[in-house]
Amino acid sequence: MSKWIKYIAGTLWGLFFIMTTAVAQTNVTQNMPASEYSEELNLVIDRNIYLTGEDIWFYANLISHNKELLSKTLYVELYNKDNAVRKKFSIEDGACEGYFIIPADFNSGGYLMRAYTNYQKNFLPEHFAHQVMFIINPRKGIRKNGKFTLPTKENADSTGPASPFLPNTYSAVHQMSNNPVQSVTIDRLRDNYRVNFLTGASDAATNGLYFLVRNSSFERVMYERVVGNEKLIPADKLSPGLNYFVLMNDSVPIVTGCIYEQAAPLKQLKLNTEKATYAPRENVRFSHAGYIDNPQDYRAIVSVARKGTHFREKDTSFIYRLVALNPYLLNDYQEIFPGFQPLPNRYLSIALQNHVAALKKNQRFLGKITHNTLEYVPDIYDLSLAGHLSSKKDSVQLTNRAVYLSLFGENPQFHVYNTREDGFFIFNIENLSGIQDAYLTTGTEEKEVLDIMVKSDFSKAFYADKMPMLIDTSYRELIRQMYLTQQIQNKFKSSDSALVSSFTSIPSIERNAEVIYMKDYVELPTMTEVLKEIAPNVFVRKRKGKNKILVFDEKRDFLYEDPLILLDNIPGLDDQTIFSVAPAKVEKIFVIPEPYYIGNHKFNGVVSIVTKTDDFGGAEFNGNSIFLKYTTYSPSATFVKSVPNVGHRPYFSNLLFWQVADFEKLQKSFESSDNEGEYEIFLRILSNSVNSGFLGKERFLLKKE
């Protein structure tokens, strides 16, 4: 097959791929209401107490009641009020495994990890998956932590006198001059929740208002006109977790409420080890009692860590207080605190008061409940970068404007997108890892001043977190042992490793080009002369009094004007900018002297100039452009236990073992370390299709004989 035919085949495939991507992203937005598609996420971490510099291993699995999962990207954040790390991971077959390295400069304190898909950003933050952990920086110590008090029922809400509520319900009346409702009561009437609106006037005061209910999956399960002063919510319309109801006057909420339905507890598995005490470096084997139906439908996660690094039974009252202060964690209670008893009524009631109060204060969150629309689409083709063009002039048309994206670095990429009717654009980005330098522009042909607005890829939706500090003097010995272990690991370089996945780089635009290297030629004084005398099939001609770059297609015997000009993979530059670059700064020049296609965009050839500089040869850029740092994937990884077997090197580790596997392929043994003490085995078993699972725990002692 000739080079030319191969080139056409390649460009046609690119055309099909990009067109398919754009259509798919559009259709998901327009034709997939929340009631027809949902995503739920489970998040598991290896333990709950860490030191700075250690790895946090995690596993996430995505499930849906639909047959097909759409999202391919997982957004994961580790943060508190002082510090934050944000990463993206690729979802493969509905799951993702990887790790975070805790930065050495993090402050000691309580931290949250949350994970979500782009599609889940359409809903409230409690629909993300959460985990809670406490990180100690031994070099900084522990600062005094703020005191967070729990409100009582009487002082939680100042909108009216206290009303009787079920422990798992709460409602608040909005303070508005035209609000006919003074207070609300909720009780259980057989298979219904009965919500009574007390108006202080006739029952007709609420007639004509609308009552909306969403279940914990955010499906709208009721939307009815109110007649009288009460509404019945069938309990079977609700689902485990936080459910919401709103009484509205037109579209304005006047009453907001929550009903919490308790999830089924994790099923307990009895774990056993062959013996209670093991010698250092001895192989530890474990097993579990009982039978699991359809084992092929489950994934197993095993974590073996020093005793005390998971939440303990003695932490129970602290956990209750933590959830009451941060009620958005209720949806993940079983995942964050596996095996703990449900929240007692007192704490649950306070948690719901706090949550409704937080919803009342946030109009954006209330708007999601009352008028939820799908703003974010699933990342169906890896990563996406989206945004829109805007103009201060209403007369400026924003439709069908070309927007160019360049990602430059070791594996450069170049993309083009024609905006939709609202100026919207979206790019699908594949096979890149780490933080990339990106450049967006509308090109030099644009006469109007346009602003390029890029959507934030990580969610900006947060509740104010109130994280009391778990670590006190009772943890002194545990932290001392953990720090000693870390120092020995660092001294002897004996820590465990990871099998990190990699991406195959997408060939750059230059793969089909002819190339010249400037070092092979006599230095010329200007780029005009370089392009005229050295660059293959490139011509410089006068057009309207200015020099213009053209390319000559020998196969078609045709001279093309306005080829795509790239400078260090940056597009949208006019020819005069290229002529201003000093030849001494140029390393090489690529030329494609024939039509070149990117998606459905045709370019009259390509001239790509690569400089030796880090400032694009000193070129100046047009006003309709922005530079930004764009976070692409962090590679997924698998834990690899690395016990040194030569040189008598000690093996110490705060995490002895971490494994994620299909349940039927679970490895039920691991080699212990040289570090004596008590350790805990945690076995979590998650369904691949429904939100349910099993939990098993067992302890063993590591001690020299």
JOFEN-V616770 format. One line per field, one symbol per residue. ss: DSSP state (A for helix, B for strand, O for the rest). phi: phi as a letter, one per 30 degrees, with the letter a starting at -180 (. if undefined). burial: 1 if it has 9 or more other C-alpha atoms within 8 Angstrom, else 0. A space follows every 10 residues. Layout:
ss: ???
phi: ???
burial: ???
//
This chain:
ss: OOAAAAAAAA AAAAAAAAAA AAAAAAAAAA AOOOOOOOOB BBBBBOOOBB BOOOBBBBBB BBBOOOOOOO OOBBBBBBBO OOOBBBBBBB OBOOBBBBBB BOOOOOOOBB BBBBBBOOAA AAOOAAAOBB BBBBBBOOOO OOOOOOOOOO OOOOOOOOOO OOOOOOOOBB BBBOOOOOOO OOBBBBBBBO OBBBBBBBOO OOAAAAOOOB BBBBOOOOOB BBBBBOOOOB BBBBAAAOOO BBBBBBBBBO OBBBBBBBBB BOOOOOBBBB BBBOOOBBOO OOBBBBBBBO OOOOAAABBB BBBBBBOOOO OOAAAAAAAA AAAAAOAAAA AAAAAAOOOO OOOOAAAAAA AAAAAAAAAA AOAAAAAAAA OOOOOOOOOO OOBBBBBBBB OOOOOOOOOO OBBBBBBBOO OOBBBBBBOO OOOBBBBBBO OOBOBBBBBB BOOOOOOOOO BBBBOOOOOO OOOOOOOOOO OOAAAAAAAA AAAAAAAAAA AAOOOOBBBB OOOOOOOOAA AAOBBBBAAA OOOOOOAAAA AAAOOOOBBB BBBOOBBBBB BBBOOOOBBB BOOBBBBOOB OOOOAAAAAO OOAAABBBBB BBOOOBBBOO BBBOOBBBBB BOOOOAAAOO OOOOBBBBBB BOBOOOBBBB OOOOOOOOOO OOOOBBBBBB BBAAAOOOBB BOOOOOBBBB BBBBBBBOOO OOBBBBBBBB BBOOO
phi: .deddddddd dddddddddd eddddddddd cbdedcbbbb bcbbcdabbb cejdccdbbb bcbadddbdc dcbccbbcab dcbabbbbbd cchibabaac cdedcdddld bccbbacddd ddcdedddcb bcbbcccddc icddcddccc dcedcdbcdl ddbdbdecba bbcddbdcdd dcabbbbcbh cbccccccci bddddcejdc ccbbdddidd cbabddbjcb bccedddcbe jdcbbbcbch ccdcbbbbbc cdddddddcd cbcdadbbde iddccbbbcj bcdhedcbcc bcbbbeejdc eceddeddde dedddbddde dcedddbdid deededdddd ededddddde dcdddddddd bdbdcccddd bhdbbblacb bdcddddcdi cdccbbcckd bdbbbbbcdd dcidbacccb hbbiccdbbb acjdddcddc ccccdddddc dbcdcbcdcd dbddcedddd dddddddded dchcddbbcc dbcdddeddd dccdbbcddd bddcdbdede ddccddicbb bdbhibdbcb bccddchbcc chddcbbhic cicddddddd ddeddccabc bccaebcbic cccdibbccc ccccbhiidc cdddabcacc dcdcddbcdb dbddcbihdd bbadcdabbb aeedcddcaa ddcdcdkcbb ccccbcddbb daabbbbacb ccadd
burial: 0000011000 1101111110 1100101110 0101001111 1111111111 1100011111 1111100010 1111111111 0000011111 1001111110 0100011111 1111111111 1111111111 1111111000 0100000000 0010011010 0000111111 1111000010 1111111100 0111111110 0010111011 1111110111 1010111111 1011000111 1111111110 0011111111 1000010011 1110000111 0101110100 0000000111 1111111010 0000010001 1111111111 1111110100 0000001111 1111111111 0000111111 0101011110 1111111111 1000000111 1111111100 1111111111 0011111110 0110011111 1111000000 1100000000 0000001110 0000000000 0110110111 0001110000 0000000101 0010011100 0000011011 1100101111 0000001111 1110000001 1011111111 1110101111 1110111111 1111111110 0011111111 1000011010 0101100000 1111111110 0011000011 1111111111 1110010000 1111110111 1111111100 1011111111 11100
//
